Amino acid sequence: MIKIAILDDYQNIFKEFVDIEKYKNKYSFKIFTKPFDNEDEALAELESFDAIFIMRERTNISKSFISGLKNLKYIMTSGMRNKSIDLAEAKKRNIIVCGTDINSNPTAELTWTLILGIMRNVKQETDNMFQGYWQTTIGLELKGKILGLIGLGKIGSQVAKIGKAFGMQVMAWSENLNLSIANELGVLPMTKDELLKQSDVISIHVVLGERYKNLITKKELNIMKKTCFLINTSRGPIVNEKDLISSLENDEIAGAGLDVYDIEPLPQDHKLRFLPNAFLLPHLGYVTEENYSLFYSQMMENMDSCLEGKPKRSII
């Protein structure tokens, strides 16, 4: 019997997408719905498992984590890229790592939830409606505004199309901006500083790596208009969190719409939770029925294929 640990299933929904009974003679499952407090706790809980199913970049699958789990043979991750896995150590241990497909459109869609939500004061108005108030704020229109995209890949391109449909002028910058895609979409290529200086809304859609860590610091925030809104659905560390909090506290930018953070889940006493000009979501970008169905069904396919000696969607 293969023992499988389902990690970080915050909503306890694995069993809604996988018929556990169907596999009862082949696999035994244990579902972990909360993050581990530390690596020692994780190692103690997981020492007997043959396989772990993980959501991308929740639990850190470090070198010491992998080397500490002597029975571990398989890692199944959502997505085909997961920077939290030490792939070199997994390869050294001959652990098979497989990924899954992922739909990029939910994150692009959620980006507009954040943009519209913060510009039309949706949180304040919703809260006020439940308290009996009516029309307590004045929102802003999108038409005619400048949307600056940091990154014009799969997600950034989708966001650009919607921005154009709203009648916005769309600009983009990244270190490897594809000019052909920009021209095809009618997006104006800009330098980083000009994009920061001119945009009414800035939305981040680059992959976190050393070149993009702390891409937005106090320096960049000071270049932005005081009326600018910053949106981040990519990864928290792309924006320096302390600098962003300072700018929001001092009204140096108009507001921020965030779905990602340095530490996730975001601590209950975190300063961002108490800022009126921050519109926060709990990393919902990829959290859809369609994606979860894709993740868990393909993890099970991968697991079956590994036991047959023909791993599907192998990362290493």
Secondary structure, 3 states (H helix, E strand, C coil): CEEEEECCCCCCCHHHHCCHHHHCCCEEEEECCCCCCCHHHHHHHHCCCCEEEECCCCCCECHHHHHHCCCCCEEEECCCCCCCECHHHHHHCCCEEECCCCCCHHHHHHHHHHHHHHHCCHHHHHHHHHCCCCCCCCCCCCCCCEEEEECCCHHHHHHHHHHHHCCCEEEEECCCCCHHHHHHHCCEECCHHHHHHHCCEEEECCCCCCCCCCCECHHHHHHCCCCCEEEECCCHHHECHHHHHHHHHCCCCCEEEECCCCCCCCCCCCHHHHCCCEEECCCCCCCCHHHHHHHHHHHHHHHHHHHCCCCCCECC
